[in-house]
Amino acid sequence: MKPPADPDLPALDELEVLSGLLEHRVRLAICVLLSKYDAMSFTRLKQVLGETDGSLGAHLRKLESSGYLDVEKAYRNRRPVTWYRLSAGGRTNLKRHLAVLTQLIDRAE
């Protein structure tokens, strides 16, 4: 009996385009939220995502150091507030990442 031939599978070149930075659910969620809203404070992101200060801070620093976020420190009622915005480059990278994920999902259907 002859073994079945390997199926002719298309190359998954799209995987190379995916951003490793956005593979973590919290970093992806931060970018998606910031793509919908002009800016969000650290406190609001913490409330929405349910993350601890340390965890959220680490993810935000990683996104900021990679150029995905713009950060603004301000005061509101004499209290420091840190605002986060998705940078132009971060927005472009997020769109590319989501487009590739969509292509991969379409292949699976």
Secondary structure as a PSIPRED ss2 file (coil, helix, strand):
# PSIPRED VFORMAT (PSIPRED V4.0)

   1 M C   1.000  0.000  0.000
   2 K C   1.000  0.000  0.000
   3 P C   1.000  0.000  0.000
   4 P C   1.000  0.000  0.000
   5 A C   1.000  0.000  0.000
   6 D C   1.000  0.000  0.000
   7 P C   1.000  0.000  0.000
   8 D C   1.000  0.000  0.000
   9 L C   1.000  0.000  0.000
  10 P C   1.000  0.000  0.000
  11 A C   1.000  0.000  0.000
  12 L C   1.000  0.000  0.000
  13 D H   0.000  1.000  0.000
  14 E H   0.000  1.000  0.000
  15 L H   0.000  1.000  0.000
  16 E H   0.000  1.000  0.000
  17 V C   1.000  0.000  0.000
  18 L C   1.000  0.000  0.000
  19 S C   1.000  0.000  0.000
  20 G H   0.000  1.000  0.000
  21 L H   0.000  1.000  0.000
  22 L H   0.000  1.000  0.000
  23 E H   0.000  1.000  0.000
  24 H C   1.000  0.000  0.000
  25 R H   0.000  1.000  0.000
  26 V H   0.000  1.000  0.000
  27 R H   0.000  1.000  0.000
  28 L H   0.000  1.000  0.000
  29 A H   0.000  1.000  0.000
  30 I H   0.000  1.000  0.000
  31 C H   0.000  1.000  0.000
  32 V H   0.000  1.000  0.000
  33 L H   0.000  1.000  0.000
  34 L H   0.000  1.000  0.000
  35 S H   0.000  1.000  0.000
  36 K H   0.000  1.000  0.000
  37 Y C   1.000  0.000  0.000
  38 D C   1.000  0.000  0.000
  39 A C   1.000  0.000  0.000
  40 M E   0.000  0.000  1.000
  41 S E   0.000  0.000  1.000
  42 F H   0.000  1.000  0.000
  43 T H   0.000  1.000  0.000
  44 R H   0.000  1.000  0.000
  45 L H   0.000  1.000  0.000
  46 K H   0.000  1.000  0.000
  47 Q H   0.000  1.000  0.000
  48 V H   0.000  1.000  0.000
  49 L H   0.000  1.000  0.000
  50 G C   1.000  0.000  0.000
  51 E C   1.000  0.000  0.000
  52 T C   1.000  0.000  0.000
  53 D H   0.000  1.000  0.000
  54 G H   0.000  1.000  0.000
  55 S H   0.000  1.000  0.000
  56 L H   0.000  1.000  0.000
  57 G H   0.000  1.000  0.000
  58 A H   0.000  1.000  0.000
  59 H H   0.000  1.000  0.000
  60 L H   0.000  1.000  0.000
  61 R H   0.000  1.000  0.000
  62 K H   0.000  1.000  0.000
  63 L H   0.000  1.000  0.000
  64 E H   0.000  1.000  0.000
  65 S H   0.000  1.000  0.000
  66 S C   1.000  0.000  0.000
  67 G C   1.000  0.000  0.000
  68 Y C   1.000  0.000  0.000
  69 L E   0.000  0.000  1.000
  70 D E   0.000  0.000  1.000
  71 V E   0.000  0.000  1.000
  72 E E   0.000  0.000  1.000
  73 K E   0.000  0.000  1.000
  74 A E   0.000  0.000  1.000
  75 Y E   0.000  0.000  1.000
  76 R E   0.000  0.000  1.000
  77 N C   1.000  0.000  0.000
  78 R C   1.000  0.000  0.000
  79 R E   0.000  0.000  1.000
  80 P E   0.000  0.000  1.000
  81 V E   0.000  0.000  1.000
  82 T E   0.000  0.000  1.000
  83 W E   0.000  0.000  1.000
  84 Y E   0.000  0.000  1.000
  85 R E   0.000  0.000  1.000
  86 L E   0.000  0.000  1.000
  87 S C   1.000  0.000  0.000
  88 A H   0.000  1.000  0.000
  89 G H   0.000  1.000  0.000
  90 G H   0.000  1.000  0.000
  91 R H   0.000  1.000  0.000
  92 T H   0.000  1.000  0.000
  93 N H   0.000  1.000  0.000
  94 L H   0.000  1.000  0.000
  95 K H   0.000  1.000  0.000
  96 R H   0.000  1.000  0.000
  97 H H   0.000  1.000  0.000
  98 L H   0.000  1.000  0.000
  99 A H   0.000  1.000  0.000
 100 V H   0.000  1.000  0.000
 101 L H   0.000  1.000  0.000
 102 T H   0.000  1.000  0.000
 103 Q H   0.000  1.000  0.000
 104 L H   0.000  1.000  0.000
 105 I H   0.000  1.000  0.000
 106 D H   0.000  1.000  0.000
 107 R H   0.000  1.000  0.000
 108 A H   0.000  1.000  0.000
 109 E C   1.000  0.000  0.000
